[in-house]
């Protein structure tokens, strides 16, 4: 089956010459302006190359390139600019928008056939390689997630509340991190990184595996000595994670390590284990800290009944659970409808 190329030029004679030169090797589509070209690209996702004039009525070549950048098409489809004059400024903008080469009038068909054919072949191999890499990344992500879920299950066996707790922490972390990224430029992260943070949040209490049952499952208030042992779950979690970095995505590992160690740090420096203060605490650890506290307050535990949503929110804002970043509390407030448990 022949591949398809799209010729876009408001001059019919140019389209005729180019179509004649490529019809033996390719299916040829034609458009006489940028608007038609964009419509054809939308209807024909498998177009192998675009031969594009810059100056046309309705929409020009640069408009087509901008549209291809917007939808990501430029990454997989080579664009060749058709030009008869030295339009340096427009050509530079076209290159900056992803055009790969220039076709200069009058056309030298034998030369063009070889050059365009070679680049189409190059793109075909590159696109195929990207698909292979994408599949491998997806497999690796699945392995990472499976491993993280296995560790979370180990926590669940030790602490009967933690199984559902870690699932809720994932949801709360995603809500709050997404909102923080949107509300504050200094906390912006792309979705791919937020997804890693959400996965990493599952392991925030992994260190509880190393805490004795008589302390972890004690129905009453912990003594001062017992609480000091319980606090060690932050450090113990890091010790556990240090043993598995080579089988975990490096990004998830780094987030997991930081969150496990620092989700009990507080904005005023009165948290543990390192006494970090303010923005010494990463935004993801700050967010998981709020999510962890909220879910702990609104969940029944062996040592207490569940508080209402309203009571939990009041305790968080009144500082009864330690001091939190005012910006993170603003994020928490904005997401209240999504955060509130049924």
C-alpha positions, 0 to 999 in steps of 0.5 A, spaced: 500 500 500 502 506 497 504 512 503 500 518 502 503 525 501 499 532 502 501 538 497 499 544 499 500 550 495 495 556 492 498 555 485 495 550 481 501 549 477 505 547 482 501 542 485 500 539 478 508 539 477 509 536 484 503 531 484 506 528 477 513 527 480 510 523 486 504 519 483 508 513 481 511 512 488 505 515 493 498 517 494 497 524 493 492 529 496 492 536 494 490 543 498 490 550 495 490 553 502 492 552 509 485 551 512 484 545 507 490 542 509 489 542 516 482 539 515 485 534 510 491 532 516 485 531 521 482 526 516 488 523 514 492 521 520 497 517 516 500 522 511 507 521 511 509 528 509 507 535 507 509 539 502 507 546 504 507 553 501 508 559 506 504 564 503 497 562 501 490 565 502 485 563 508 491 560 512 498 560 510 503 555 511 505 558 518 498 557 521 499 549 518 505 548 522 502 552 528 496 547 528 501 541 527 505 543 533 499 544 537 496 537 536 503 534 536 503 532 529 509 535 527 513 530 531 511 524 526 510 528 520 516 531 516 514 538 513 517 541 507 517 548 505 515 550 498 518 557 496 521 561 490 524 567 494 528 568 499 524 569 505 529 568 511 524 571 516 518 566 515 523 560 513 526 561 520 520 561 523 518 555 519 524 551 521 523 553 529 516 550 528 519 544 526 519 544 518 525 539 516 527 542 509 526 547 503 523 546 496 526 551 492 522 553 485 523 551 480 523 544 482 528 539 480 524 532 481 529 527 481 533 530 486 526 532 490 524 524 490 530 522 493 531 527 498 523 527 500 523 519 500 529 519 504 526 523 510 520 519 509 524 513 510 527 516 516 521 518 520 518 511 518 524 508 522 524 513 528 516 513 529 517 505 529 522 506 534 518 510 538 513 505 539 517 500 541 520 505 546 513 507 548 511 499 549 517 498 553 516 504 558 509 502 559 511 495 561 516 498 566 511 502 569 507 496 570 512 493 573 514 499 578 506 499 580 506 492 581 512 492 586 509 498 589 503 495 590 506 489 593 510 493 598 503 497 600 500 490 601 505 488 606 504 494 610 496 492 610 498 486 613 501 489 619 496 495 620 489 493 618 487 500 616 493 502 612 490 498 606 485 503 604 489 508 607 494 508 602 489 508 596 485 514 599 492 517 600 493 516 592 487 520 590 488 526 595 495 526 593 493 527 586 487 532 587 492 536 591 498 536 587 494 538 581 491 544 584 498 546 587 501 545 580 495 550 577 495 555 583 502 556 584 508 557 578 513 555 583 510 548 584 508 547 577 510 540 575 508 536 568 502 531 569 508 525 568 511 527 574 505 528 578 503 521 576 510 519 579 508 522 586 502 519 586 505 512 585 510 514 590 505 516 596 503 509 596 509 508 600 509 513 605 508 509 611 512 503 608 517 504 614 511 501 619 513 494 617 519 495 621 515 497 627 513 492 633 506 490 633 505 492 640 506 499 638 503 499 631 497 496 633 496 499 640 489 501 642 491 506 647 495 512 647 503 511 646 507 513 651 513 518 650 518 512 649 513 508 644 512 514 640 519 515 639 519 508 636 513 509 632 517 516 629 522 511 626 518 509 621 520 515 617 527 513 617 526 505 617 522 506 610 528 509 607 532 503 609 527 499 606 527 503 600 535 503 599 535 496 598 530 496 592 532 502 587 535 498 582 528 495 580 524 501 581 523 507 576 529 512 579 523 518 579 519 514 583 524 512 587 527 519 589 519 521 590 518 515 595 524 516 599 523 523 600 516 522 602 517 516 606 522 520 610 519 527 610 511 526 610 511 528 618 516 534 617 512 541 619 512 548 616 515 551 623 520 546 623 517 542 629 516 535 625 520 529 624 525 526 623 530 532 620 526 538 623 526 541 616 522 548 616 519 551 610 520 550 603 526 545 606 520 540 605 519 539 598 512 540 595 510 533 594 512 531 602 508 537 604 502 535 600 502 528 602 503 530 609 496 534 609 493 528 605 495 523 611 493 527 616 486 529 613 485 521 612 488 519 619 483 524 622 477 522 618 478 514 619 477 510 625 483 507 628 485 502 634 486 508 638 480 513 636 473 513 632 473 517 626 472 525 626 467 528 621 470 532 615 468 539 619 472 537 625 478 534 621 478 541 617 478 545 623 483 541 627 488 542 621 487 549 620 487 550 628 494 547 628 492 541 632 496 537 627 502 541 626 503 547 622 502 547 614 504 551 609 499 557 608 499 555 600 498 548 601 492 550 606 489 554 600 490 548 595 486 544 600 481 549 601 480 550 594 479 542 593 475 541 599 469 539 595 473 533 592 477 532 598 471 531 603 469 523 604 462 521 604 
